[in-house]
Amino acid sequence: MCAFCAMMVDGSVHWTEAGTDAGQSGQPESGRDRYLGRLRRVALVNAILDHYGCEARDWANNQYVVSSRAGRTSLVAHLPQVWAAAEEIVGRTLDPLDPALLEALRGAGAAQGEPRARE
């Protein structure tokens, strides 16, 4: 999808972006909390995608740009599409239970001072 067409999507919030606190119905969709939550999700996604040589970036608080280190790029509307785009870019299935990925995530957590998970 081209960048201009992506901006024309309806802007509805996907359920993965809506949050979990149903009591905050007064918060506007474009509010600060939604933006900060989105940045946090991008950071978490990137912790995984880095293992596969990809990254995701927020674009206009409405889309995600998924890129490989080689420069292949895809623009997607919702968080679940990030995974599909990354798989297409790297040319293989991304396994969230890959032992090497889990070990890399454990190592990154330990490097940031987080307690190591018990196995």
MIDREN-226165 format. One record per residue (C-alpha): residue in three letters; x, y, z. Coordinates in Angstrom, 3 decimals. Each point is the difference from the previous one (the first is absolute). Example, Ala and Ser with C-alpha at 12.3 -4.5 7.8 and 13.67 -1.06 7.14 Angstrom:
REM residues 2
   rest         c1         c2         c3
    Ala     12.300     -4.500      7.800
    Ser      1.370      3.440     -0.660
//
This chain:
REM residues 119
   rest         c1         c2         c3
    Met      0.000      0.000      0.000
    Cys      1.372      3.428     -0.835
    Ala      0.439      2.570      2.764
    Phe     -2.799      2.226     -1.275
    Cys     -2.504     -2.852     -0.190
    Ala      0.979     -1.083      3.506
    Met     -0.981      3.397      1.328
    Met     -3.456     -0.417     -1.519
    Val     -0.935     -3.033      2.113
    Asp     -2.875      0.549      2.381
    Gly      2.203      0.418      3.080
    Ser     -2.007     -2.442      2.095
    Val      1.877     -1.462      2.922
    His      0.792     -3.695     -0.268
    Trp     -0.841     -1.991      3.128
    Thr      3.731     -0.579      0.640
    Glu      0.418      3.768      0.299
    Ala     -3.075      0.693      2.115
    Gly      1.544     -0.852      3.368
    Thr     -1.450     -2.122      2.747
    Asp     -1.591      2.484      2.396
    Ala     -3.646      0.181     -1.035
    Gly     -0.599      2.619      2.693
    Gln      1.944      2.655     -1.936
    Ser     -2.610      0.584     -2.665
    Gly      0.451      3.784      0.421
    Gln      3.547     -0.088     -1.426
    Pro     -0.015      1.162     -3.624
    Glu      1.517     -2.400     -2.530
    Ser      2.639      2.510     -1.001
    Gly      0.917      0.893      3.584
    Arg      3.366     -0.024      1.693
    Asp     -0.612     -3.353      1.695
    Arg     -0.707     -1.693     -3.325
    Tyr      3.168      1.475     -1.478
    Leu      2.176     -1.080      2.934
    Gly     -1.538     -3.467     -0.036
    Arg      0.720     -0.259     -3.698
    Leu      3.649      0.956      0.512
    Arg      0.270     -2.616      2.744
    Arg     -1.458     -2.672     -2.303
    Val      2.460      0.965     -2.740
    Ala      2.890     -0.360      2.471
    Leu     -1.222     -3.468      1.046
    Val     -0.508     -1.074     -3.605
    Asn      3.496      1.215     -0.879
    Ala      1.534     -2.085      2.778
    Ile     -1.249     -3.039     -1.938
    Leu      0.412      1.260     -3.570
    Asp      3.643      0.933      0.621
    His      0.779     -3.705      0.327
    Tyr     -1.291     -0.488     -3.543
    Gly      1.749      3.032     -1.492
    Cys     -3.062      2.254     -0.157
    Glu     -1.461      2.986      1.777
    Ala     -3.382      1.731      0.221
    Arg     -0.608      3.727      0.291
    Asp     -3.117      1.958      0.728
    Trp     -1.100      2.186     -2.871
    Ala     -2.438      2.833      0.627
    Asn     -1.435     -1.828      3.047
    Asn     -2.101     -1.902     -2.521
    Gln      2.250     -2.461     -1.869
    Tyr      3.098     -2.117      0.512
    Val      3.052     -0.042     -2.235
    Val      1.750     -3.379      0.079
    Ser      3.537     -0.066     -1.393
    Ser      2.869     -2.424     -0.336
    Arg      3.633      0.954      0.495
    Ala      0.389     -0.372     -3.760
    Gly     -2.642      2.664     -0.601
    Arg     -3.046     -2.054     -1.000
    Thr     -3.001      1.877      1.372
    Ser     -3.717     -0.542      0.398
    Leu     -2.724      2.313      1.298
    Val     -2.777     -1.658      2.032
    Ala     -3.022      1.247      1.884
    His     -0.215     -2.202      3.096
    Leu      2.260     -1.829      2.408
    Pro     -0.830     -3.548     -1.179
    Gln      0.993      1.022     -3.524
    Val      3.470      0.900      1.298
    Trp      0.763     -3.703      0.475
    Ala     -1.242     -0.946     -3.457
    Ala      2.026      2.816     -1.573
    Ala      3.136     -1.012      1.900
    Glu     -0.419     -3.617     -1.113
    Glu     -0.365      1.125     -3.598
    Ile      3.052      2.256      0.266
    Val      2.298     -2.647      1.531
    Gly     -1.457     -2.826     -2.095
    Arg     -0.793     -2.408      2.842
    Thr     -2.365     -0.581      2.885
    Leu      0.793      1.904      3.188
    Asp     -0.169     -2.340      2.972
    Pro     -0.721      1.763      3.314
    Leu      1.099     -3.168      1.829
    Asp      3.323     -0.348     -1.815
    Pro      2.505     -0.996      2.735
    Ala      2.632      2.383     -1.392
    Leu     -2.497      2.893      0.080
    Leu     -1.059     -0.804      3.568
    Glu      3.624     -0.134      1.127
    Ala      0.728      3.327     -1.714
    Leu     -3.006      1.564      1.752
    Arg      1.127     -1.402      3.347
    Gly      3.471      1.405     -0.588
    Ala     -1.391      3.411     -0.937
    Gly     -2.153      0.027      3.130
    Ala      2.956     -0.903      2.209
    Ala      2.098      2.717     -1.635
    Gln     -2.704      2.543      0.887
    Gly     -0.034     -1.112      3.630
    Glu     -3.258     -1.943     -0.170
    Pro     -0.203     -3.110      2.154
    Arg      0.732     -3.167     -1.950
    Ala     -3.022     -2.224     -0.539
    Arg      0.102     -3.432      1.616
    Glu     -0.020     -2.929     -2.349
//
